[in-house]
Amino acid sequence: GDGIKEDRSFNLCMKKMITISDNESANVLTKRLTKKGSFAAGKAVVNKYCRANGYTSTKFLVEMGKSSPKNVTNARDCGWALERMYRNTAISKKRSKKMIKLLKAQTRRGKIPAGIPEGVTVANKTGETTFAENDAAIVYSDGADYIIVVMSKNGKNSVSQIQKISKITYDWFN
């Protein structure tokens, strides 16, 4: 739903959740999604939203920060989320722009952005667990704006491989 109150606390949690991957902020926001204020009720709202909006492989089952293989998504769902933001159809035009602004303020720039020349605008969201390194981004390049999602599981040198894939993709478009 659209019932979450966008106050200072909400905005701070959103900023921390996106720009520094703060897991506790994600959990706080999840609990605020319903009047019950419980994680279980909040995650049900998230999962219902995902099913209703074409995110076929995303499941939010345990609190963030537990490094659990139970919370899952895939490259298609992450790309679809970024495409909806890019096309201003993620909830609304205003909210899409707000989401992209947060992604552009991302502080974790060691994966996809590291494979792209300095000065190119990148809106990205990383994810990492004890067994995975992931990054998803909208790249605003001269050759084309494009969306790239790279996910690895139990990989060796995953971060450097993500950087390499990012560079190859950037070079192809430019």
Stockholm file with secondary structure:
# STOCKHOLM 1.0

chainA/1-174         GDGIKEDRSFNLCMKKMITISDNESANVLTKRLTKKGSFAAGKAVVNKYCRANGYTSTKFLVEMGKSSPKNVTNARDCGWALERMYRNTAISKKRSKKMIKLLKAQTRRGKIPAGIPEGVTVANKTGETTFAENDAAIVYSDGADYIIVVMSKNGKNSVSQIQKISKITYDWFN
#=GR chainA/1-174 SS CCCCCCCHHHHHHHHHHHHSCCHHHHHHHHHTTSTTCCHHHHHHHHHHHHHHTTCTTCBCCSCTTSCCTTSBCCHHHHHHHHHHHHTTCSSCHHHHHHHHHHHHTCSCCSSGGGGSCTTCEEEEEEEECSSEEEEEEEEECSSCEEEEEEEEESCTTHHHHHHHHHHHHHHHHC
#=GC SS_cons         CCCCCCCHHHHHHHHHHHHSCCHHHHHHHHHTTSTTCCHHHHHHHHHHHHHHTTCTTCBCCSCTTSCCTTSBCCHHHHHHHHHHHHTTCSSCHHHHHHHHHHHHTCSCCSSGGGGSCTTCEEEEEEEECSSEEEEEEEEECSSCEEEEEEEEESCTTHHHHHHHHHHHHHHHHC
//
